[in-house]
Amino acid sequence: MKKIKIILLGLMLVVSACSTDLDQSPSNIASPESLTDFDGVLNAAYNYQTGSATPIAVMGDFRADNTQFDESPHNSFATFNGDVSTMEGDFFQPFYSALYKSILSTNIVIENSSNARHIGEAKFLRGLAYFKLVKVFGDVTLNLSAAPSTEDTSILKRKPVADVYAQIVSDLTDAKSALDNSGLSSGRASAIAAQGLLGKVYMQMGDYMNAESNLAAVVNGAGAAGLGLMPNFADIFGSGTDLNTEVIFATQISGSIAISDYSGTTFPLWSNGGDTKSDEDPITADLVNAFDAAGDTTRKNATIDLSGPSRIAVKYGSAGAEQDFIELRLADVILLYAEALNENGNSSSAITQLNKIRSRANLANVTATAKATVRTAIANERRLELALEGHRWFDLVRTGAVNAEMGMNIDSNYHLFPIPTSEIFASNGVITQNPGY
Amino acid sequence: MNLKQNIIVLLVLLFNTSLFAQEEYTIKGIVTSQADNTTLPGVTYRIVNTDKGGATDFDGNFEIKVQKGDVLEFSYLGYVKQLVVIEDQKTLAISMVEDNTSLDEIVVVGYGTRKKSNLTGAISKIGGDDVAAVQATRVDEALAGKLAGVLIQNASGEPGADPKIQIRAASSVSGSTNPLIVVDGFPISGSLATVNSNDIQSIEILKDAASAAIYGSRGANGVVLVTTKKGKTGKPKFSYNTYSSFSNKYRDNILKTGSEWAAHSRAEIAAGNWDVSQIDPAFLEYRLTGYENSPDEMSVEDFLYQTGNTTSHNFSMSGGTDDVKYFGSVGYQDATGIVRTQGFERLNARLNIDAKLGEKFKTGISFNGFASKRQIVGWDVRDLSRAYSVHPIYHTEASIAFVQALDQQAQALGLSSFDSGVNGGATEALGYNRSIYTLEPGDYVNDWHYGRANNGIGGSGDQGPAAKLDNSERTQRTYFMNINSYLSYNILEGLDVKTVLGGDMRDTQDYYWRGLMSDAKGRGSATNLDQTDVKVSSILSETTLNYTKDFGKHNLAAIAGVEFQSTTFRGTSLDGTNVPNTAVVNFSLLLPADIAVKERDETRVRKSIFGRVNYAYDDKYLASVSIRRDGDSRFGANNQYATFPAVSVGWNAHKESFLEDNDVLSKLKLRFSTGSLGTASFLGSYNSLSLLSPTATVYGTGFNIPSDVANLDLTWQTNTETNFGFDLGFLNNRFTLGVDYYTSDIEDILINQSVSEVLGTNAIKLNSGDVRSSGVEFEFSAAIIQKNDFSWNVNANLSTVNTEITDLGGLDELPRQPVGQSGRDVVFRNYVGGQIGEMWALETAGQVEMKYLEDGTRNPNNSTGEYYVIDQNNDGVIDKTRTVEEGGDLVKVGQNTPDFYWGLNSSMSYKDFDMSLQFQGAQGAEVFNIDPYYYGSQWGGRLVDGFKDADGRAVHNGMFVKGAKDNLDANVQDASYLALRNITIGYTLKQNLAKKVGLSSVRVYGAATNLLYLMADNYTSYNPEGIETTGDYNGPTTSGFQVGASPVVRSFTLGLNLNF
């Protein structure tokens, strides 16, 4: 009996002496300090851009005269007052959130990576992200740090548009030098994409001289890079052909990979009647008339379908959730080049470029040479060529044609979209709202 | 007289005396308990003023030699002493009555027990029988209204769902308010639901810091100590309890059917309240007659809700010898909920064994197993209620004919045909019906079969509620097992060492399926097949040294101990989409690319050391001191340890000489306690670290931005609490009143602070801020009538709680959080000087009248959904981002904590009948009830053109008009209620009848739950207690909004208790 008691007592002591460690960390997840190769962070930066695709597509076309919603509260896109801020949860907030995550990922790569190619791609993505943000919101917070302060809210103050553009230009210029064109075949950033985007940025800024030189380089270097206009307009779109010769850069979207932040209906479905909020005539009569006035049947038939009870889009076919979002394609570059040439006084070269697009669309050449006429021709061509790709509204704002094309007097405050109110709250007012909202 | 004669006389006298002296004879008898007629072993009996006596045996028998005139005294712990004068009885039948003065009642405190009279802290106790008497699916639900300071809110209303438990004030700004649950000394990782209410001996709630401080870092939300039944020496006793109940939802008829709507519409139009001038009269008539003539119309409420029923069986046995005692039980419960597809099933088993090994060793082992399956409604009830109640749920021949005729009428009026409204994607190949001309009886009815708002009487393009429910499923299975063993050794007299080793494991599986046919467009991306399996296992080892000693009038009890606990979480979750439409649903049928797999592997470790000394002098002057030091792996490397002290004192004034003989005041006890506790609140295992999570991208693995920013200083929240209390007792404690006033100061609060998305995450965790709370609790009990065959006891409790944020680490306010559903929000504000989780919104002055709707007949249950809003400062602008003080228009509209909550319990017994009533209520809380925004105005809300001007003002009266997505107070409703929670009437069969069938007691009872449930006038849904604990919910800072909560249930029960 004594032995048993001793054993039992011993057991008690042993059990109490269990040692345990208070420094626990998980074995299956990484921490930033442990990374040596920033491939994964760069991939995440690309992936975050997917969250901005549908919001900008919706803002670009539904705010303008190409498409429309028929149900409340989405029809607030068609009224130019503070009402559209009810849509922030559906569109503006996921857009903002996804892009800033992409920016933070690129900052991590830029600050820490030793791979020049990765840094180039990261700078491209950062430039692209800030470009989208500044087009939509105007002044925005400029974060270039991989570990922004959590306490100091002054870093959140919105920077003026000019400063943001300066940063974008700097990033894209660096990207252009650091990259080559091998990314074109895998959907990643490339030198020509950086240059094309740089040209587009200069156009948005109104700097036609710099725009022209960059866009010229792209148009002239397209052949060498393996790019060219697709002979058949309809072949540019759809999941099977989305890495075609015309696409310079597209945000890769796959049906089996979750889209970052945004969870609503995807952009092809908003315009093809796939959501009840826009299933009654999503395509405006105005767009139909524009196609008819231009006598454009090729693009009209490839873009919209009028055979049913409702005017719906067919541009993206049945791709639905698989359709990549085209950020930059050759036709867009050519049209911008034409516009830059025209603004810089070279109308004849401008119409040479314009006619490339027109002949692909089986339309007759434009022969006018008056600057204003050519300008209008290019603007109309842009509308028909790039319909439903998220460009229309931003083109109208950029060229100052908003009131003329929309047919009403719109306060310039409403050329921009509202900053998500959660940002205003979270920064305790350091981030301010856009006037009018 | 000479000496010889004296001696003879003396002898004769003595002899005679002994002859006259009564003979000693042996008296026998049996001692039973009056309450349930069971025999009582171990009852002490003695002849007063002698040392002759003994204790009753296993069967309650006793035998003693007595003489006439002796007084026999019977005493037993917890029972009133009985004195019997011996005349010449040969046998005695003693019936012991339970003592309700409970002066010597033992109360379980942390790591030990204490006499109730020596307690200095705020502890509430409830007996196991009171808990088992309430027919609830869970123990925690059964506690509602029974204890002061304990608020139980039936947050979801579903059977088997976790209620929200809050002891005193919320000690956490983010994170749950759930208290620590300790079962037989082991803190379990499961909830109270894993304990079978029939197994409970008593529940003690440690409310103040001094009582809970011994649990240190987990005690800040209060501690619930559950003690389960143990065996007693004696023959085995068996008990079988069963009940069966049926239930219904309490409130009816919130939604209107088509014909009711038509009648209402016609009346309103006739009265001129609606303006139908902008509608084509032919179309209007077509629509109204459509509503009226639609055959077999069924209200969605009638389809969704059903009569639920519950059956429960429980069997237990207990017994033992002096050396080994055991208690075992098995329980089973099966409930069908009141909402279609809702159900709950559970199985419990328990075995407690306590043994003595020789004189010095005591050991025991306890095993509890629990398995449950909860069938949760697979679809949001709020969304299901949006379907129009103008048609049946499944087509009949009449409804098909009607629909086709209606379509013809629509086309005759020049409207588009119903079939043209069908959306692309849902093809016949997938099994969808694309035309009303190919419908068969028995097919699901979808709203679009009846047209849409612009050409018929139907509403949405979605599938009907039956299709949604048939094609969705949500199940939660839980398996829980807890094993606990202890070994205790008596080193010296009064000094024991005890070691406890225990473990528990909880395995939860959550399964969710949403099938293709539930989506009207047949979109694979709208389908889900999700399964999450998490195993939480925890091992605890605790060693304590206990010393108890009485030195004369001094009583000392001390304890010192160390404790280690390690918890691991291991799990995987599968999220599948593009689920094919097959009869059997299985992950192997999905494409690998459509399944996202996540895994979880976490470990948390805690190390602690603690000690406590309790001292009592003459049972009058009481003091207690405790201290605990905890270290937890969840905190930042700089701050892993913290120390928590507590001290409390008490004075049993009624034992003082000046009150001892007072007949009226039998108890006067004053108590004071203060201490500090810590809590880790809502922290996950690795929140002080910054971790990248892998994700799939088109290019390969990507590393997502960490959702936490590394914080080495992340540490405990510290809660310092002070409690003042006094207990009064009158007339031998027949009436008692306990009053407690507490204040608590929480520092270094852990909050989920909203930050700008620029940081890559929208919230970070930090310790920042200070919250002060206070409250008063009253507990009153009265044994109003105590006669032989009639007794009536009442007890009542009332508690108040107030919280104020006093500091936010330099900020004036935490970032405001708009919280709600799909943009229909109110703004939750947490600012210095306010309460936690205040709801702020624009003040409305009524809904826009129906006559300004373009077409009021469009949707049954229609309301305009737009509200007149008051411009608080008359500046011509409605600013929903700023408060009135800041120049905007936001005002405070409510908060979800009640001003006070109360319970009233009355139990009566008359001869063999017993009746108990339990009332419970809460007053002063508000809830943001989102549902009416949906079934009221979802498809309506189109006001006539020209109603508003460019500023958003109504042209006819200049008032601003805003919609539901603009932070309105319109649906912030009063969540006060008063309920007759339970009424039970029971009848106990007479003892001799029971014995005839071999049972020692039989009781039948009938009960009703929520027989009466009064809600506030402005509350328009089914359950004012319901609040959302998922989605936008972020702890107490955003608590108080309700989305599709399951209704309050009224049920009727019939039950049986057998003991043998």
Interface residues (C-beta under 8 A of the other chain):
Chain A: M1 I4 K5 L8 L9 L11 M12 V15 S16 C18 T20 D21 L22 D23 Q24 S25 P26 S27 N28 I29 A30 S31 P32 L35 D39 G40 V41 L42 N43 A44 A45 Y46 N47 S72 P73 N81 T86 G89 D90 Y96 S97 Y100 K101 I103 L104 S105 T141 N143 A147 P148 T150 T153 I155 L156 S186 G187 R188 Q252 I253 S254 G255 S256 I257 A258 N272 G273 G274 T276 D279 G308 P309 A321 P420 T421 S422 E423 I424 F425 A426 S427 N428 I431 Q433
Chain B: L357 G358 K360 F361 S416 S420 N423 G424 G425 S460 G461 L487 Y489 V497 T499 L501 K521 S525 S541 T543 V562 F564 S566 T577 N578 L591 A593 D594 A596 E599 D601 E602 T603 R604 V605 K607 G631 D632 S633 A637 Q640 S685 Y686 L689 S690 L691 L692 S693 P694 T695 A696 T697 V698 Y699 G700 T701 G702 F703 N704 I705 P706 V709 S754 V755 S756 E757 V758 L759 G760 N762 I764 L766 L811 E813 P815 R816 Q817 P818 S822 G823 T881 G941 R942 A950 G952 G963 K965 D966
